Amino acid sequence: MTDYKEEQNNEIEALESIYPDEFEILDVEPRHKFKISVKSEGSDPYDELKVEPAEIVLSFEYTPTYPDEPPIMEVIPVENIEEEELSDLREQLEAQCEENVGMVMVFTLVSYTVEWLTTHMETLARTAKDEFEREKKELEEAERKKFEGTRVTVETFLVWKAKFDVELAALRTEKEKEEEKNKKLTGRELFQTDQTLNESDLSFLGDGEGEVTVDESLFQDLDDLDLDEEDDEDFVPDVDEGLSD
């Protein structure tokens, strides 16, 4: 006859020795109830991508006939893993329980959980790394295109040349119109220009209300000048000679 109580006590002692920091007894009577904290093992992707290991708690309670029947087990997410991610783990642990009926199995279940968690987190880390590399590549490609510019083909050059010619012709036409406009003044513009000159002369002479002062000393020495008659622009030879006769 199997002594279930003794087998259960022996397993408790072994678990306390294997998991000194992770193992915690919750109750002893009527049967042992305890929990074990389980973390995924670290790996290089964690360090590179700063992905923290996942942690869950496995809670066990012996049944009266354990290990000839599975223990009552609960899977509790603690850190870096969501409840919905654990459905597959629970199914896998139930299958492990069925395979190990008749043998103490807590160590086997904990070891399987560590392996499952590690694989799960490595998959997430690879996915995160691939996404990181993809985004990095896209950024590098975008930067490269900025410096490379648009590749010129015959078609794109012809399109650009046609557009450039149209714009250049428009600029030339506008420039010619502006030059023609500057060369030709309308009658009104000429009249306005003459008026401006007349007003300038009047301003020089005064506003018409005052008198203009003439310096007579400027003309006092004219008689002393030896001027030839020919130098006089108003001199008429025939008339002057007739008068002298």
Backbone bond lengths (Angstrom), bond angles and torsions (degrees), N, CA, C in turn:
res aa  C-N    CA-C-N  psi(-1)  N-CA   C-N-CA  omega(-1)  CA-C   N-CA-C  phi
1 M - - - 1.473 - - 1.536 108.79 -
2 T 1.339 116.47 134.44 1.464 121.60 -176.46 1.523 110.02 -76.37
3 D 1.328 114.97 131.95 1.470 120.37 174.86 1.534 107.42 -92.86
4 Y 1.345 116.25 89.78 1.471 121.18 -175.82 1.531 111.63 -62.21
5 K 1.300 116.43 -38.35 1.460 119.61 -177.83 1.524 110.92 -62.49
6 E 1.326 117.23 -43.08 1.454 120.50 -179.96 1.522 111.30 -65.27
7 E 1.309 116.92 -42.69 1.476 119.95 178.94 1.526 110.39 -62.30
8 Q 1.280 116.03 -39.62 1.461 119.96 179.88 1.530 110.87 -66.25
9 N 1.351 117.12 -43.65 1.465 120.15 179.18 1.531 111.36 -63.73
10 N 1.311 116.39 -40.48 1.466 120.11 178.91 1.537 111.31 -62.31
11 E 1.333 115.41 -40.26 1.477 118.21 179.30 1.519 110.30 -67.19
12 I 1.320 118.26 -39.04 1.461 121.31 178.71 1.528 110.23 -58.52
13 E 1.327 117.36 -44.92 1.461 121.23 179.30 1.529 111.26 -61.61
14 A 1.313 115.56 -41.67 1.468 119.41 179.86 1.530 110.85 -65.93
15 L 1.317 117.11 -42.29 1.472 120.79 -179.24 1.527 111.32 -65.51
16 E 1.309 117.53 -39.46 1.467 120.68 177.45 1.525 110.79 -61.38
17 S 1.327 116.30 -34.38 1.462 120.88 179.99 1.526 111.65 -75.17
18 I 1.322 116.43 -39.17 1.476 120.94 -177.46 1.528 111.29 -74.90
19 Y 1.343 117.26 -40.14 1.469 121.87 -175.81 1.536 110.04 -120.67
20 P 1.319 117.92 68.91 1.472 120.11 -175.31 1.527 113.44 -63.18
21 D 1.341 117.53 -33.39 1.467 120.73 -178.32 1.527 112.66 -94.98
22 E 1.303 116.89 -27.18 1.461 121.15 -174.48 1.535 112.77 -91.36
23 F 1.312 117.34 -20.56 1.472 121.57 -173.39 1.536 110.52 -88.75
24 E 1.331 115.15 137.20 1.464 120.13 178.18 1.532 109.25 -147.03
25 I 1.344 116.08 125.45 1.469 121.22 177.58 1.525 109.14 -83.66
26 L 1.313 116.26 128.78 1.461 122.14 179.85 1.529 112.02 -97.65
27 D 1.334 115.24 -32.83 1.468 119.85 -179.28 1.525 109.19 -158.16
28 V 1.341 116.76 156.02 1.471 121.38 -179.61 1.526 111.38 -117.76
29 E 1.282 117.48 -40.56 1.460 122.30 -178.73 1.527 110.16 -111.56
30 P 1.297 117.93 145.27 1.477 126.18 -2.42 1.525 113.61 -72.16
31 R 1.358 115.73 -21.71 1.467 118.97 176.84 1.523 108.28 -139.68
32 H 1.295 116.25 161.06 1.460 120.48 -177.37 1.541 111.00 -64.99
33 K 1.325 112.28 135.58 1.463 120.28 171.50 1.527 105.95 -130.53
34 F 1.314 117.49 129.07 1.472 121.02 -174.72 1.530 109.94 -151.90
35 K 1.340 114.65 169.99 1.472 119.75 177.80 1.516 109.37 -138.28
36 I 1.326 114.95 154.25 1.470 121.87 179.11 1.530 108.08 -133.25
37 S 1.325 115.98 126.52 1.469 120.53 176.26 1.524 109.12 -80.66
38 V 1.312 115.61 133.36 1.468 121.08 -176.76 1.527 108.88 -125.53
39 K 1.336 116.78 130.19 1.463 122.43 176.85 1.517 110.07 -122.19
40 S 1.316 114.79 148.53 1.467 118.93 174.35 1.516 108.90 -71.22
41 E 1.317 115.48 149.97 1.461 119.87 179.89 1.522 110.10 -77.56
42 G 1.327 115.72 144.28 1.456 119.91 -179.84 1.513 111.60 -72.81
43 S 1.345 115.83 157.78 1.465 122.00 177.03 1.519 108.46 -153.12
44 D 1.321 116.17 172.78 1.461 120.76 -176.33 1.523 114.04 -56.64
45 P 1.340 118.71 -44.02 1.469 117.75 179.69 1.517 113.19 -56.87
46 Y 1.313 117.72 -32.42 1.456 119.62 178.54 1.524 110.45 -62.81
47 D 1.330 115.13 -46.39 1.457 119.49 -178.27 1.521 111.22 -65.21
48 E 1.311 117.64 -41.02 1.467 121.96 -177.02 1.519 111.65 -69.92
49 L 1.313 116.35 -42.01 1.457 120.49 -175.23 1.522 113.12 -101.88
50 K 1.310 116.85 5.00 1.459 121.61 179.05 1.527 111.85 58.39
51 V 1.322 117.30 40.45 1.462 121.98 177.32 1.524 108.26 -92.21
52 E 1.313 116.40 119.18 1.464 120.15 -179.21 1.525 110.04 -75.38
53 P 1.345 117.49 145.85 1.470 120.38 176.84 1.525 110.91 -61.90
54 A 1.320 115.37 148.42 1.466 120.16 177.50 1.523 109.41 -82.72
55 E 1.320 115.70 153.29 1.464 120.45 178.97 1.524 109.84 -138.64
56 I 1.329 115.31 136.39 1.461 121.47 173.84 1.529 108.31 -135.84
57 V 1.308 115.10 169.30 1.466 121.47 175.97 1.520 108.53 -120.19
58 L 1.330 115.61 130.35 1.467 121.72 173.45 1.527 107.82 -101.73
59 S 1.308 115.06 119.86 1.468 120.27 178.73 1.536 109.31 -105.58
60 F 1.348 117.06 131.48 1.470 122.14 -177.75 1.533 110.22 -125.09
61 E 1.323 113.57 147.30 1.469 120.56 171.19 1.529 107.57 -140.25
62 Y 1.322 115.43 124.35 1.464 118.97 -178.86 1.531 110.25 -69.36
63 T 1.306 113.52 144.20 1.472 120.03 169.90 1.536 107.99 -92.16
64 P 1.333 118.85 166.03 1.475 120.22 -178.43 1.519 113.07 -57.53
65 T 1.324 118.41 -31.51 1.470 120.05 -175.86 1.527 113.26 -110.54
66 Y 1.320 117.01 16.88 1.470 119.15 175.35 1.514 108.01 -62.29
67 P 1.327 119.95 134.03 1.477 130.25 16.72 1.527 115.20 -97.98
68 D 1.323 118.50 13.10 1.462 118.40 177.42 1.531 111.68 -77.29
69 E 1.280 116.52 -3.14 1.468 122.79 170.18 1.525 107.70 -144.29
70 P 1.323 118.40 153.28 1.465 120.47 -175.75 1.525 111.11 -64.41
71 P 1.333 117.59 154.52 1.460 120.75 173.77 1.528 110.02 -74.85
72 I 1.302 115.44 161.81 1.468 119.74 172.14 1.534 106.60 -76.53
73 M 1.288 116.00 123.58 1.477 119.75 -170.64 1.528 110.64 -129.09
74 E 1.311 115.36 144.97 1.464 122.12 177.67 1.528 108.63 -136.12
75 V 1.339 116.21 136.72 1.476 122.31 178.34 1.526 107.99 -109.01
76 I 1.330 116.92 119.80 1.468 121.66 -174.57 1.534 109.46 -120.23
77 P 1.342 119.17 119.89 1.474 120.69 176.95 1.525 110.26 -71.31
78 V 1.324 115.92 140.30 1.467 120.68 -179.30 1.528 111.39 -118.50
79 E 1.328 117.02 -53.42 1.462 119.70 -174.15 1.521 111.04 -148.58
80 N 1.332 114.34 136.83 1.470 121.91 172.41 1.525 113.97 66.65
81 I 1.295 117.06 21.08 1.462 120.10 176.43 1.524 108.05 -152.78
82 E 1.324 116.02 143.17 1.456 121.37 -176.44 1.520 110.67 -99.96
83 E 1.311 114.90 158.91 1.466 121.80 -178.42 1.523 111.76 -56.84
84 E 1.337 116.15 -42.27 1.467 119.33 -176.55 1.530 112.43 -68.08
85 E 1.315 117.33 -19.77 1.464 120.33 178.78 1.525 112.43 -76.21
86 L 1.312 116.88 -14.49 1.467 120.51 -172.53 1.522 114.08 -93.50
87 S 1.314 117.79 -2.79 1.473 119.55 -178.49 1.527 110.99 -61.34
88 D 1.323 116.60 -41.76 1.465 119.70 178.83 1.527 110.97 -64.90
89 L 1.329 117.34 -40.77 1.470 120.67 179.26 1.527 110.61 -61.82
90 R 1.294 117.04 -42.94 1.468 119.71 -179.75 1.526 110.76 -60.81
91 E 1.313 116.23 -42.88 1.470 119.18 178.76 1.524 110.82 -62.76
92 Q 1.332 116.16 -41.91 1.461 120.15 -179.96 1.533 111.37 -65.19
93 L 1.320 117.76 -38.29 1.466 121.07 179.44 1.533 111.52 -69.05
94 E 1.301 116.95 -36.24 1.468 119.84 176.54 1.524 110.53 -63.75
95 A 1.338 115.11 -39.77 1.468 118.54 177.61 1.524 110.65 -65.51
96 Q 1.327 116.85 -38.74 1.466 120.65 177.74 1.540 111.16 -63.80
97 C 1.303 116.44 -38.67 1.476 119.89 178.04 1.528 110.96 -61.24
98 E 1.319 116.48 -43.72 1.463 120.18 -179.30 1.530 110.90 -64.45
99 E 1.317 116.14 -37.50 1.465 119.71 -179.10 1.534 112.30 -70.30
100 N 1.332 117.08 -26.83 1.472 120.10 -173.45 1.534 113.36 -108.03
101 V 1.294 117.60 14.65 1.469 120.06 177.58 1.528 109.18 -59.33
102 G 1.362 116.06 135.05 1.463 122.36 -177.92 1.509 112.15 99.81
103 M 1.370 117.45 -10.45 1.465 121.44 178.70 1.531 108.80 -128.45
104 V 1.313 116.63 148.83 1.474 118.01 173.42 1.531 107.50 -60.97
105 M 1.296 116.50 135.51 1.470 119.03 -167.11 1.523 115.29 -132.16
106 V 1.318 119.31 -0.98 1.462 119.86 -175.08 1.525 111.16 -60.71
107 F 1.326 118.09 -44.78 1.465 120.69 178.98 1.524 110.53 -59.08
108 T 1.340 116.88 -41.78 1.470 121.06 179.31 1.520 110.57 -62.74
109 L 1.335 116.62 -42.38 1.468 120.73 -179.45 1.529 111.33 -66.67
110 V 1.319 116.79 -40.28 1.469 119.96 178.92 1.526 110.17 -66.55
111 S 1.317 118.02 -44.14 1.469 121.62 179.82 1.523 110.76 -61.60
112 Y 1.339 116.16 -41.30 1.461 119.65 179.01 1.529 110.10 -63.97
113 T 1.324 116.42 -39.07 1.465 120.51 -179.97 1.522 111.41 -64.29
114 V 1.332 116.67 -42.20 1.472 120.17 177.73 1.525 110.23 -59.97
115 E 1.312 116.67 -44.41 1.468 120.88 -179.74 1.526 111.15 -64.69
116 W 1.328 115.76 -43.54 1.469 119.63 -179.90 1.525 110.70 -63.36
117 L 1.325 116.81 -45.52 1.463 120.69 -179.78 1.524 111.57 -61.46
118 T 1.322 116.14 -43.65 1.466 120.41 -178.91 1.525 110.83 -62.46
119 T 1.336 116.42 -45.62 1.468 120.50 178.53 1.521 110.78 -62.83
120 H 1.314 115.87 -42.39 1.467 120.84 -179.69 1.526 111.03 -61.35
121 M 1.318 117.18 -45.75 1.458 120.69 -178.21 1.526 111.94 -71.29
122 E 1.329 117.13 -33.35 1.466 119.65 175.98 1.523 110.65 -64.88
123 T 1.330 115.56 -38.17 1.468 119.42 177.08 1.521 110.42 -63.34
124 L 1.332 116.54 -44.69 1.466 120.20 177.88 1.524 111.03 -63.15
125 A 1.343 115.58 -38.70 1.466 119.33 -179.92 1.523 111.38 -65.76
126 R 1.335 116.37 -41.64 1.474 119.60 178.34 1.519 110.65 -64.23
127 T 1.337 115.74 -40.98 1.467 119.46 178.36 1.525 110.48 -61.94
128 A 1.332 115.59 -44.44 1.467 119.74 178.96 1.526 111.10 -63.54
129 K 1.334 115.73 -40.22 1.465 119.77 179.71 1.522 110.93 -65.75
130 D 1.332 116.72 -43.21 1.465 120.28 178.68 1.524 110.53 -61.60
131 E 1.324 116.30 -40.94 1.462 120.25 179.12 1.527 110.35 -65.59
132 F 1.326 115.78 -40.31 1.465 120.53 177.77 1.528 110.94 -62.06
133 E 1.330 116.39 -45.38 1.463 120.91 179.92 1.523 111.12 -65.19
134 R 1.331 116.44 -37.39 1.467 120.16 179.31 1.530 110.49 -64.38
135 E 1.329 116.34 -47.32 1.459 120.11 179.42 1.530 111.01 -64.00
136 K 1.324 116.18 -39.25 1.461 120.13 178.21 1.526 110.79 -62.52
137 K 1.329 116.49 -43.06 1.460 121.16 179.77 1.523 110.86 -64.33
138 E 1.339 116.55 -39.87 1.461 120.21 179.13 1.527 110.79 -63.99
139 L 1.326 116.79 -41.28 1.463 120.34 178.29 1.527 111.29 -64.60
140 E 1.325 116.25 -42.61 1.467 120.02 178.80 1.524 110.79 -63.90
141 E 1.326 116.59 -39.58 1.462 120.65 178.96 1.522 110.83 -65.42
142 A 1.339 115.97 -40.53 1.461 119.97 178.73 1.527 110.83 -64.18
143 E 1.327 117.11 -41.95 1.463 120.76 178.33 1.527 110.88 -65.01
144 R 1.325 116.69 -39.34 1.464 120.34 179.86 1.523 110.75 -63.47
145 K 1.322 116.45 -40.36 1.461 120.00 -179.06 1.521 111.33 -66.63
146 K 1.345 117.01 -31.93 1.457 119.75 178.47 1.524 111.12 -60.64
147 F 1.333 116.78 -42.23 1.461 120.95 -178.13 1.523 111.93 -82.31
148 E 1.309 116.46 -30.28 1.461 120.20 -177.14 1.510 111.38 -75.86
149 G 1.325 116.58 -34.34 1.450 120.72 -178.02 1.515 111.90 73.45
150 T 1.313 115.59 -171.44 1.458 121.19 -179.05 1.526 110.00 -84.80
151 R 1.311 116.76 128.60 1.466 120.44 178.50 1.535 109.91 -66.69
152 V 1.343 115.99 133.31 1.460 121.17 -177.47 1.524 109.61 -90.77
153 T 1.323 114.87 126.08 1.457 121.28 173.55 1.521 107.78 -115.48
154 V 1.335 116.36 172.95 1.466 120.02 178.16 1.520 110.12 -59.30
155 E 1.325 116.25 -42.16 1.461 120.65 -177.80 1.529 111.42 -64.67
156 T 1.343 116.21 -47.93 1.462 118.45 -178.55 1.524 111.62 -66.64
157 F 1.355 117.61 -32.66 1.455 119.90 178.76 1.526 110.66 -68.16
158 L 1.330 117.47 -42.51 1.464 120.67 -179.86 1.521 111.26 -63.48
159 V 1.313 116.67 -39.59 1.465 120.19 177.61 1.521 109.82 -63.07
160 W 1.338 116.29 -45.34 1.462 120.09 178.99 1.523 111.40 -63.70
161 K 1.353 117.36 -42.04 1.469 121.64 -178.21 1.526 110.85 -63.05
162 A 1.318 117.54 -42.46 1.462 120.70 179.57 1.522 110.70 -62.48
163 K 1.307 116.52 -44.00 1.460 120.65 178.80 1.518 110.97 -64.62
164 F 1.326 116.71 -40.47 1.464 121.25 179.75 1.525 111.05 -64.09
165 D 1.346 117.55 -42.52 1.468 121.32 -179.55 1.522 111.34 -62.38
166 V 1.319 116.99 -41.21 1.467 120.89 179.20 1.524 110.14 -62.62
167 E 1.307 116.56 -46.52 1.460 120.41 -179.58 1.522 111.34 -64.60
168 L 1.339 117.31 -39.27 1.461 121.12 179.56 1.523 111.38 -66.15
169 A 1.337 117.54 -41.76 1.464 121.26 178.36 1.521 111.04 -62.46
170 A 1.308 116.70 -40.37 1.461 120.59 179.00 1.525 110.73 -63.72
171 L 1.319 117.20 -40.54 1.460 120.92 178.45 1.522 111.51 -65.24
172 R 1.343 116.92 -40.93 1.468 120.32 179.12 1.525 111.16 -64.16
173 T 1.323 117.06 -43.60 1.467 121.23 179.26 1.519 110.84 -60.67
174 E 1.303 115.95 -43.75 1.459 120.66 179.77 1.522 110.90 -63.59
175 K 1.345 116.22 -40.01 1.457 120.30 179.97 1.524 111.05 -66.51
176 E 1.346 117.74 -41.29 1.465 121.68 179.35 1.525 110.89 -63.87
177 K 1.318 116.67 -40.77 1.466 119.87 178.29 1.521 110.85 -62.48
178 E 1.314 116.11 -40.82 1.456 120.42 -179.45 1.521 110.81 -66.00
179 E 1.357 117.25 -41.05 1.465 120.68 179.25 1.522 111.03 -66.49
180 E 1.331 117.92 -40.75 1.467 122.10 179.24 1.518 110.84 -64.40
181 K 1.293 115.26 -38.07 1.459 120.27 179.77 1.521 110.76 -65.44
182 N 1.332 116.45 -37.45 1.461 120.54 -179.51 1.528 112.10 -72.01
183 K 1.343 118.35 -28.05 1.468 121.97 -178.31 1.523 111.64 -75.95
184 K 1.309 118.39 -37.53 1.466 122.75 -172.49 1.521 110.14 -107.94
185 L 1.368 114.03 124.39 1.455 119.21 174.37 1.518 108.84 -105.39
186 T 1.276 116.83 140.65 1.466 120.43 178.51 1.522 109.28 -74.14
187 G 1.386 116.67 165.19 1.455 120.89 177.98 1.511 111.85 -57.69
188 R 1.281 116.08 -39.23 1.461 120.04 179.60 1.526 110.48 -63.00
189 E 1.351 115.13 -41.43 1.459 118.99 -179.82 1.530 110.83 -65.96
190 L 1.381 116.88 -38.10 1.460 120.16 176.91 1.523 111.10 -64.30
191 F 1.320 116.76 -44.14 1.463 121.65 179.03 1.525 110.68 -59.91
192 Q 1.322 114.21 -44.58 1.457 118.28 179.43 1.524 110.70 -63.46
193 T 1.354 116.33 -34.44 1.457 120.14 178.56 1.522 110.74 -66.29
194 D 1.396 118.71 -44.37 1.459 123.09 178.28 1.514 110.86 -62.53
195 Q 1.292 116.80 -43.13 1.450 120.88 179.14 1.523 110.47 -59.31
196 T 1.302 114.64 -38.15 1.464 119.13 179.82 1.526 110.71 -64.29
197 L 1.364 116.07 -40.30 1.461 120.03 178.60 1.519 111.25 -66.53
198 N 1.350 118.34 -43.49 1.461 122.46 179.35 1.514 111.06 -60.27
199 E 1.303 114.97 -44.81 1.458 119.00 179.84 1.519 110.44 -63.24
200 S 1.329 115.67 -32.71 1.462 119.36 178.87 1.528 110.75 -66.93
201 D 1.379 117.58 -40.32 1.459 121.50 178.70 1.512 110.92 -65.08
202 L 1.318 116.69 -44.04 1.461 120.40 -179.31 1.519 111.11 -62.69
203 S 1.294 114.46 -37.43 1.458 118.24 178.95 1.519 110.38 -64.27
204 F 1.334 115.39 -34.26 1.457 119.44 179.58 1.523 111.08 -67.46
205 L 1.346 117.54 -40.01 1.455 122.21 -177.85 1.517 112.60 -79.67
206 G 1.250 117.39 -16.68 1.454 119.82 -177.56 1.497 110.23 115.80
207 D 1.303 115.46 178.63 1.468 118.52 -176.35 1.512 111.91 -91.49
208 G 1.415 120.13 5.86 1.467 122.62 174.77 1.504 113.51 92.01
209 E 1.245 120.78 -11.35 1.455 122.82 -176.55 1.534 111.46 -90.55
210 G 1.332 118.85 -21.62 1.465 121.63 -179.59 1.519 111.47 -102.26
211 E 1.339 118.82 -179.97 1.451 123.56 177.83 1.512 110.21 -103.16
212 V 1.359 113.17 152.24 1.456 119.21 178.13 1.518 108.56 -95.08
213 T 1.279 118.57 124.69 1.472 123.14 -178.39 1.524 110.02 -92.18
214 V 1.360 115.03 130.33 1.462 120.89 -179.60 1.525 108.55 -112.30
215 D 1.287 117.95 133.62 1.468 122.75 178.14 1.526 108.26 -84.62
216 E 1.430 118.51 102.91 1.456 123.20 -175.18 1.524 111.97 -69.22
217 S 1.307 116.71 -22.26 1.469 118.86 -178.19 1.510 112.15 -63.30
218 L 1.323 114.42 -20.37 1.452 117.91 179.61 1.524 111.42 -67.86
219 F 1.362 116.96 -20.79 1.465 120.20 -175.36 1.536 112.71 -109.40
220 Q 1.338 120.69 1.87 1.463 122.75 -174.58 1.520 112.27 -69.01
221 D 1.291 118.97 -32.35 1.460 121.50 -174.91 1.509 113.60 -96.31
222 L 1.302 117.68 15.89 1.461 119.32 -178.61 1.523 111.05 -67.36
223 D 1.401 117.76 -33.28 1.457 120.20 -177.07 1.518 111.50 -68.94
224 D 1.319 115.96 -24.66 1.459 119.07 -178.89 1.514 112.98 -80.01
225 L 1.298 116.38 -10.65 1.456 119.29 -178.27 1.513 110.08 -76.69
226 D 1.313 119.05 135.77 1.457 124.28 178.15 1.504 108.26 -87.92
227 L 1.295 114.88 86.83 1.461 120.42 -176.74 1.509 109.31 -102.98
228 D 1.268 119.09 129.24 1.454 123.24 173.95 1.499 109.13 -74.79
229 E 1.328 112.50 151.06 1.450 116.47 179.75 1.505 111.25 -63.83
230 E 1.376 113.03 -28.79 1.458 115.63 -178.43 1.517 111.36 -68.14
231 D 1.331 114.34 -20.86 1.466 117.04 -179.29 1.505 111.94 -77.12
232 D 1.363 114.02 -12.28 1.467 117.09 179.38 1.505 108.56 -83.06
233 E 1.281 115.08 121.91 1.469 119.31 -177.48 1.516 111.16 -66.77
234 D 1.368 117.76 -23.04 1.472 120.60 -177.46 1.535 112.26 -95.43
235 F 1.359 116.86 5.52 1.466 120.28 -178.18 1.512 110.77 -72.92
236 V 1.393 115.63 129.54 1.465 122.18 177.14 1.521 106.27 -120.54
237 P 1.314 119.97 111.49 1.475 122.72 -172.53 1.505 113.65 -56.41
238 D 1.310 120.19 -49.53 1.459 122.90 -174.42 1.498 110.70 -62.78
239 V 1.273 115.90 -43.89 1.461 119.11 -175.82 1.513 110.40 -66.21
240 D 1.337 117.26 -43.64 1.458 120.66 -177.98 1.523 111.23 -65.29
241 E 1.348 117.99 -39.93 1.457 121.28 -179.13 1.521 110.92 -67.65
242 G 1.321 116.47 -37.99 1.466 119.71 -179.72 1.498 111.62 -63.86
243 L 1.255 115.46 -36.90 1.448 119.46 -179.20 1.527 111.00 -69.92
244 S 1.350 115.61 -35.46 1.462 118.54 -179.04 1.512 111.33 -69.66
245 D 1.344 116.62 -29.90 1.448 119.62 176.97 1.510 110.06 -70.94
